[in-house]
């Protein structure tokens, strides 16, 4: 299986997703900086919290609407809304008109529309993929995210000062182009059985209550939180530790370019190493690990990933820290696509977007845990924090170990079903085909 064989929706969605992430990474931090310049850091923090809370609520609303009305309407609305809000933001921050209040309202609307469309876009990737292709799909998606992060951060950083209005105008144009792509070339993929669900607030609450009672899904969320809590440490405890404890030093062999680096500079180097390695090697993971079954790739990936972070928690040697960054990046590349494929295989297809909307809380919970670890790190030694990371990694492996047999059982059940050879979206429309996933989801 290669990229050419993937469903057209997937290829288009990957392209649209890259543009969306590029714009988000390029502009969202700049919007926070801009609000801080207008109202001060304290007020900007409160406004950003309001935007974040509204984004979470919109994510859940979008998850319900996409199950009831289909994926495409939400995706089109999100892209059209992004084009309009970016265009109006450019106007509200132009030489002809300046309005801080309008800027905040449009920033809020832009975030809400993007968050509402996210579960639909994520569900579409699952709708039209198969268990055999999902690891490839999520590997490409993972690479795309990191490429967007690199390009967006560079473009935003270089052009913010004198060209903020131009950036917003370009974002409006690109969003309008992606809206046309979604409207004319991406096909609806939602199962008919999903779109038969009841509308309304009560139905939405019942749907999310059912998701919250799904013990398999809760285990998935728990495992993801454990790995996410380790991943965010580079921006929390490890960042603080390096700033406080890392002695300024020259990196042997690189004195010409880096005469001496302190902890903050070392943190930047570690982030750059991680991003560069992902961008260079992520697309080759299929050939690098093709002989490894998902089980081995997942367990080994989490173990290697955790070991790298354990090194970052204790070492004050520049080259050892860089080696740790290489190690955790290798583990990340190994395990992330497999984890996403497992999630896709185990969520109920009838309520897929609700599950993905709920799963969207994982990064936010991970950030809360990361903040907590800064406080815990004030009382634990670096070795203690390293052992805490080891416990989180081991816990994640044990949870996934309990889930993999269920995944294989569902795949086997789907293989025995007459609908197994159909297109995934068509198979999901068959209630008999969906039954094994629904029944197992509550076991």
C-alpha positions as CSV (number, residue, x, y, z in Angstrom):
1,X,0.0,0.0,0.0
2,X,1.3,3.5,-0.9
3,X,0.0,7.0,-1.0
4,X,-1.4,6.7,-4.5
5,X,-3.7,3.9,-3.4
6,X,-5.3,5.9,-0.6
7,X,-8.9,7.1,-0.8
8,X,-9.1,10.6,-2.5
9,X,-10.7,12.0,0.6
10,X,-7.7,11.1,2.6
11,X,-5.2,12.7,0.2
12,X,-7.3,15.9,0.0
13,X,-7.9,15.9,3.8
14,X,-4.1,15.6,4.4
15,X,-3.5,18.7,2.2
16,X,-6.3,20.7,3.7
17,X,-5.1,19.7,7.2
18,X,-1.6,20.9,6.5
19,X,-2.9,24.3,5.5
20,X,-5.1,24.5,8.5
21,X,-2.3,23.6,10.9
22,X,0.1,25.9,9.2
23,X,-2.3,28.9,9.6
24,X,-3.1,27.9,13.2
25,X,0.6,27.6,14.3
26,X,1.5,30.7,12.3
27,X,-1.2,32.9,13.7
28,X,-2.7,31.8,17.0
29,X,0.4,32.6,19.1
30,X,0.6,35.9,17.3
31,X,-3.0,36.7,18.2
32,X,-2.1,36.2,21.9
33,X,0.9,38.4,21.5
34,X,-1.2,41.0,19.8
35,X,-3.9,41.0,22.5
36,X,-1.1,41.3,25.1
37,X,0.1,44.4,23.3
38,X,-3.4,45.8,23.2
39,X,-4.6,45.0,26.7
40,X,-1.6,43.9,28.8
41,X,-0.4,40.4,29.6
42,X,-2.8,39.8,32.5
43,X,-5.9,40.7,30.5
44,X,-4.6,38.8,27.5
45,X,-4.3,35.7,29.7
46,X,-7.9,35.9,30.7
47,X,-9.1,36.5,27.1
48,X,-7.1,33.5,26.0
49,X,-8.7,31.3,28.7
50,X,-12.1,32.4,27.4
51,X,-11.1,31.5,23.9
52,X,-9.7,28.1,25.0
53,X,-12.9,27.3,27.0
54,X,-15.1,28.2,24.0
55,X,-13.0,26.0,21.8
56,X,-13.5,23.0,24.0
57,X,-17.3,23.6,24.1
58,X,-17.4,24.0,20.3
59,X,-15.4,20.8,19.9
60,X,-18.0,18.8,21.7
61,X,-20.9,20.5,19.8
62,X,-19.1,19.8,16.5
63,X,-18.7,16.2,17.5
64,X,-22.4,15.8,17.9
65,X,-23.4,17.8,14.8
66,X,-21.1,15.8,12.6
67,X,-22.7,12.6,13.6
68,X,-26.2,13.9,13.0
69,X,-25.6,16.0,9.8
70,X,-22.5,14.4,8.3
71,X,-18.8,15.4,8.1
72,X,-18.8,17.6,5.1
73,X,-21.3,20.4,6.3
74,X,-19.2,21.0,9.4
75,X,-15.9,21.0,7.4
76,X,-17.3,23.4,4.8
77,X,-18.7,25.7,7.6
78,X,-15.3,25.7,9.4
79,X,-13.4,26.7,6.3
80,X,-15.8,29.4,5.1
81,X,-15.9,30.7,8.7
82,X,-12.1,30.8,8.8
83,X,-11.9,32.7,5.5
84,X,-14.4,35.3,6.7
85,X,-12.9,35.7,10.2
86,X,-9.4,36.0,8.9
87,X,-10.5,38.5,6.3
88,X,-12.3,40.6,8.9
89,X,-9.3,40.3,11.3
90,X,-7.1,41.7,8.5
91,X,-9.5,44.6,8.1
92,X,-9.7,45.2,11.9
93,X,-5.9,45.4,12.1
94,X,-5.2,47.4,8.9
95,X,-3.9,50.9,8.5
96,X,-7.5,52.0,7.9
97,X,-9.1,50.5,11.0
98,X,-7.9,49.3,14.4
99,X,-10.2,47.6,16.9
100,X,-9.1,45.5,19.8
101,X,-12.6,44.4,20.7
102,X,-13.4,43.3,17.2
103,X,-10.1,41.5,17.0
104,X,-10.9,39.5,20.2
105,X,-14.5,38.6,19.0
106,X,-13.2,37.4,15.6
107,X,-10.4,35.4,17.2
108,X,-13.0,33.8,19.4
109,X,-15.3,33.0,16.4
110,X,-12.4,31.7,14.4
111,X,-11.3,29.3,17.2
112,X,-14.9,28.1,17.8
113,X,-15.5,27.4,14.1
114,X,-12.2,25.5,13.7
115,X,-12.8,23.5,16.9
116,X,-16.3,22.6,15.8
117,X,-15.0,21.2,12.5
118,X,-12.1,19.3,13.9
119,X,-13.9,16.1,15.0
120,X,-15.6,15.9,11.6
121,X,-12.3,16.1,9.7
122,X,-10.7,13.6,12.0
123,X,-13.6,11.2,11.7
124,X,-13.5,11.4,7.9
125,X,-9.9,10.1,7.9
126,X,-11.2,7.0,9.7
127,X,-14.4,6.6,7.7
128,X,-12.5,6.1,4.4
129,X,-9.5,4.2,5.7
130,X,-9.0,0.6,6.6
131,X,-7.3,-1.0,9.6
132,X,-4.5,-2.0,7.2
133,X,-3.9,1.5,5.9
134,X,-4.4,3.6,9.0
135,X,-0.8,3.3,10.3
136,X,0.4,4.7,6.9
137,X,-2.3,7.5,7.0
138,X,-1.4,8.6,10.5
139,X,2.3,8.4,9.8
140,X,1.8,10.9,6.9
141,X,-0.4,13.0,9.1
142,X,2.2,13.0,11.9
143,X,4.8,14.2,9.4
144,X,2.5,16.9,8.1
145,X,1.8,18.2,11.6
146,X,5.5,18.7,12.2
147,X,6.1,20.2,8.8
148,X,3.3,22.7,9.5
149,X,4.7,23.5,12.9
150,X,8.2,24.2,11.5
151,X,7.0,26.3,8.5
152,X,4.2,28.1,10.5
153,X,6.5,29.1,13.4
154,X,9.2,30.4,11.0
155,X,6.8,32.4,8.8
156,X,4.9,33.8,11.8
157,X,8.1,34.8,13.6
158,X,9.7,36.5,10.7
159,X,6.6,38.4,9.3
160,X,4.7,39.4,12.5
161,X,6.4,42.7,13.2
162,X,5.6,44.7,10.0
163,X,3.3,42.3,8.1
164,X,0.6,41.2,10.5
165,X,-2.2,42.4,8.2
166,X,-0.6,40.7,5.3
167,X,-0.4,37.4,7.2
168,X,-4.1,37.6,8.1
169,X,-5.0,38.4,4.5
170,X,-3.0,35.4,3.2
171,X,-4.7,33.2,5.8
172,X,-8.1,34.4,4.5
173,X,-7.1,33.5,0.9
174,X,-5.8,30.1,1.8
175,X,-8.9,29.3,3.9
176,X,-11.1,30.3,1.0
177,X,-9.1,28.0,-1.3
178,X,-9.5,25.1,1.2
179,X,-13.2,25.8,1.5
180,X,-13.5,25.3,-2.2
181,X,-11.6,22.1,-2.1
182,X,-13.7,20.7,0.6
183,X,-17.0,21.8,-1.0
184,X,-16.2,20.5,-4.5
185,X,-13.8,17.6,-4.2
186,X,-14.2,15.9,-0.8
187,X,-17.1,13.4,-0.6
188,X,-19.4,12.9,2.4
189,X,-18.3,9.8,4.3
190,X,-20.5,9.6,7.4
191,X,-22.3,6.3,7.9
192,X,-26.1,6.6,7.3
193,X,-26.7,4.9,10.7
194,X,-24.8,7.8,12.3
195,X,-26.8,10.4,10.6
196,X,-30.0,8.9,11.8
197,X,-29.2,9.9,15.4
198,X,-31.5,12.3,17.2
199,X,-30.6,16.0,17.2
200,X,-30.9,18.4,20.0
201,X,-29.1,19.2,23.3
202,X,-30.6,16.3,25.2
203,X,-29.5,13.8,22.5
204,X,-26.0,15.3,22.5
205,X,-25.7,14.9,26.3
206,X,-27.0,11.3,26.1
207,X,-24.4,10.6,23.4
208,X,-21.5,12.0,25.4
209,X,-22.8,10.2,28.5
210,X,-22.6,7.0,26.6
211,X,-19.0,7.8,25.5
212,X,-18.0,8.5,29.1
213,X,-19.3,5.1,30.1
214,X,-17.3,3.2,27.4
215,X,-14.6,1.5,29.5
216,X,-12.5,0.6,26.5
217,X,-12.4,4.2,25.4
218,X,-11.6,5.4,28.9
219,X,-8.6,3.0,28.9
220,X,-7.5,4.5,25.6
221,X,-7.8,8.0,27.0
222,X,-5.9,7.0,30.1
223,X,-3.0,5.5,28.1
224,X,-2.9,8.6,25.9
225,X,-2.8,10.9,28.9
226,X,0.1,9.0,30.4
227,X,2.2,9.3,27.2
228,X,1.1,12.9,26.7
229,X,2.0,13.8,30.2
230,X,5.6,12.7,29.5
231,X,5.7,14.4,26.1
232,X,4.8,17.8,27.4
233,X,7.6,17.8,30.0
234,X,10.0,19.4,27.6
235,X,8.0,22.5,27.8
236,X,7.4,22.3,31.6
237,X,9.6,20.6,34.2
238,X,12.5,19.9,31.8
239,X,12.4,23.5,30.6
240,X,12.5,24.9,34.1
241,X,15.2,22.4,35.2
242,X,17.5,23.3,32.3
243,X,17.0,27.0,32.9
244,X,17.9,26.7,36.6
245,X,20.5,23.9,36.6
246,X,22.2,23.5,33.2
247,X,25.7,25.0,33.4
248,X,26.7,27.2,30.5
249,X,29.0,25.1,28.4
250,X,30.5,24.7,24.9
251,X,29.4,21.7,22.9
252,X,32.5,19.8,21.9
253,X,33.1,20.1,18.2
254,X,30.6,22.9,17.7
255,X,32.5,25.7,19.4
256,X,32.6,27.6,16.2
257,X,28.8,27.9,15.9
258,X,27.9,27.7,19.6
259,X,30.7,29.1,21.7
260,X,28.6,28.5,24.8
261,X,25.0,27.5,25.5
262,X,22.9,28.0,28.6
263,X,19.9,26.0,29.6
264,X,17.4,28.1,27.5
265,X,19.6,27.7,24.4
266,X,20.0,24.0,25.1
267,X,16.2,23.7,25.3
268,X,15.9,25.3,21.8
269,X,18.5,22.9,20.4
270,X,16.6,19.9,21.8
271,X,13.3,21.2,20.2
272,X,15.1,21.8,16.9
273,X,16.6,18.3,16.9
274,X,13.2,16.7,17.6
275,X,11.4,18.7,14.9
276,X,14.2,18.1,12.3
277,X,14.3,14.4,12.9
278,X,10.6,14.0,12.6
279,X,10.4,16.0,9.4
280,X,13.3,14.0,7.9
281,X,12.5,10.5,9.0
282,X,8.7,10.3,9.8
283,X,7.8,9.4,6.2
284,X,10.3,6.6,6.1
285,X,8.9,4.8,9.1
286,X,6.9,2.4,7.0
287,X,10.1,1.0,5.4
288,X,12.1,1.4,8.7
289,X,9.7,-0.6,10.8
290,X,7.7,-2.6,8.2
291,X,8.9,-6.0,9.7
292,X,7.8,-5.1,13.2
293,X,4.2,-6.0,14.2
294,X,2.2,-3.1,15.7
295,X,2.5,-4.6,19.1
296,X,6.3,-4.6,19.1
297,X,6.4,-1.2,17.5
298,X,4.1,0.3,20.1
299,X,5.7,-1.2,23.2
300,X,9.3,-0.5,22.0
301,X,8.3,2.9,20.8
302,X,6.8,3.9,24.2
303,X,9.8,2.4,26.0
304,X,12.4,4.2,23.9
305,X,10.4,7.5,24.0
306,X,10.2,7.3,27.8
307,X,13.9,6.5,28.2
308,X,14.8,9.6,26.2
309,X,12.7,11.8,28.5
310,X,14.3,10.1,31.5
311,X,17.7,11.2,30.2
312,X,16.4,14.8,29.7
313,X,15.2,14.8,33.3
314,X,18.6,14.1,34.9
315,X,21.5,15.0,32.6
316,X,23.4,18.3,32.4
317,X,25.7,17.3,29.6
318,X,24.9,18.9,26.3
319,X,25.7,16.0,24.0
320,X,24.0,13.5,26.3
321,X,20.9,15.7,26.2
322,X,21.0,15.8,22.4
323,X,21.4,12.0,22.4
324,X,18.3,11.8,24.7
325,X,16.4,14.0,22.2
326,X,17.3,11.6,19.3
327,X,16.2,8.6,21.4
328,X,12.8,10.1,22.4
329,X,12.2,11.2,18.9
330,X,12.8,7.8,17.5
331,X,10.4,6.3,20.0
332,X,7.8,9.0,19.1
333,X,8.1,8.2,15.4
334,X,7.6,4.5,16.2
335,X,4.6,4.7,18.5
336,X,2.5,7.7,17.6
337,X,0.9,6.4,14.3
338,X,0.2,3.0,15.9
339,X,-1.6,4.7,18.8
340,X,-3.8,6.7,16.5
341,X,-4.6,3.6,14.4
342,X,-5.6,1.7,17.6
343,X,-7.9,4.6,18.5
344,X,-9.5,4.6,15.0
345,X,-10.1,0.8,15.3
346,X,-11.7,0.8,18.7
347,X,-14.1,3.8,18.6
348,X,-17.7,3.1,17.8
349,X,-18.3,4.1,14.1
350,X,-21.9,5.2,14.8
351,X,-20.7,7.9,17.2
352,X,-17.2,8.4,15.8
353,X,-17.0,12.2,16.0
354,X,-18.3,12.2,19.5
355,X,-15.5,9.9,20.5
356,X,-12.9,12.0,18.7
357,X,-14.2,15.2,20.2
358,X,-13.9,13.6,23.7
359,X,-10.4,12.3,22.8
360,X,-9.5,15.9,22.0
361,X,-9.4,16.6,25.8
362,X,-6.2,14.5,26.0
363,X,-3.8,17.2,25.0
364,X,-5.4,19.7,27.4
365,X,-5.3,17.3,30.3
366,X,-1.7,16.6,29.4
367,X,-0.9,20.3,29.7
368,X,-2.5,20.3,33.1
369,X,-0.4,17.4,34.2
370,X,2.7,19.1,32.8
371,X,1.9,22.2,34.9
372,X,1.5,20.0,38.0
373,X,4.8,18.3,37.3
374,X,6.6,21.7,37.6
375,X,5.2,21.9,41.2
376,X,6.1,18.2,41.9
377,X,9.6,18.8,40.5
378,X,10.1,21.4,43.2
379,X,9.9,18.6,45.8
380,X,11.4,15.6,43.9
381,X,14.9,15.2,42.7
382,X,15.6,14.9,39.0
383,X,16.1,11.2,39.5
384,X,12.7,11.1,41.2
385,X,11.1,12.8,38.2
386,X,12.9,10.4,35.8
387,X,11.4,7.5,37.7
388,X,8.0,9.2,37.6
389,X,8.3,9.3,33.8
390,X,9.2,5.6,33.8
391,X,6.1,4.8,35.8
392,X,3.9,6.7,33.3
393,X,5.5,4.9,30.3
394,X,5.1,1.5,32.0
395,X,1.5,2.3,32.8
396,X,0.8,3.2,29.2
397,X,2.3,0.0,27.9
398,X,0.2,-2.1,30.3
399,X,-3.0,-0.3,29.3
400,X,-2.3,-0.8,25.6
401,X,-1.4,-4.4,26.3
402,X,-4.9,-4.9,27.6
403,X,-6.4,-3.2,24.5
404,X,-4.5,-4.9,21.7
405,X,-6.3,-8.3,22.1
406,X,-9.7,-6.5,21.8
407,X,-8.5,-4.7,18.7
408,X,-7.4,-8.0,17.1
409,X,-10.8,-9.6,18.1
410,X,-12.7,-6.8,16.4
411,X,-10.5,-7.1,13.3
412,X,-11.1,-10.8,13.2
413,X,-14.9,-10.3,13.6
414,X,-14.9,-7.7,10.8
415,X,-13.0,-10.2,8.6
416,X,-15.7,-12.8,9.0
417,X,-18.4,-10.4,8.2
418,X,-19.7,-10.3,4.6
419,X,-19.3,-6.5,4.6
420,X,-15.6,-6.8,5.4
421,X,-14.5,-6.4,1.8
422,X,-16.5,-3.3,1.1
423,X,-15.3,0.3,1.3
424,X,-15.1,1.2,5.0
425,X,-17.7,3.9,4.7
426,X,-20.1,1.4,3.1
427,X,-19.4,-1.3,5.6
428,X,-20.1,1.1,8.4
429,X,-23.5,1.7,7.0
430,X,-24.4,-1.9,7.5
431,X,-25.7,-2.4,11.0
432,X,-24.5,-5.9,11.2
433,X,-21.0,-4.8,10.3
434,X,-21.0,-2.2,13.0
435,X,-22.4,-4.5,15.7
436,X,-19.1,-6.0,16.9
437,X,-17.6,-2.6,17.5
438,X,-20.7,-1.3,19.4
439,X,-21.0,-4.4,21.5
440,X,-17.3,-4.5,22.4
441,X,-17.1,-0.8,23.1
442,X,-18.9,-1.2,26.4
443,X,-17.2,-4.4,27.5
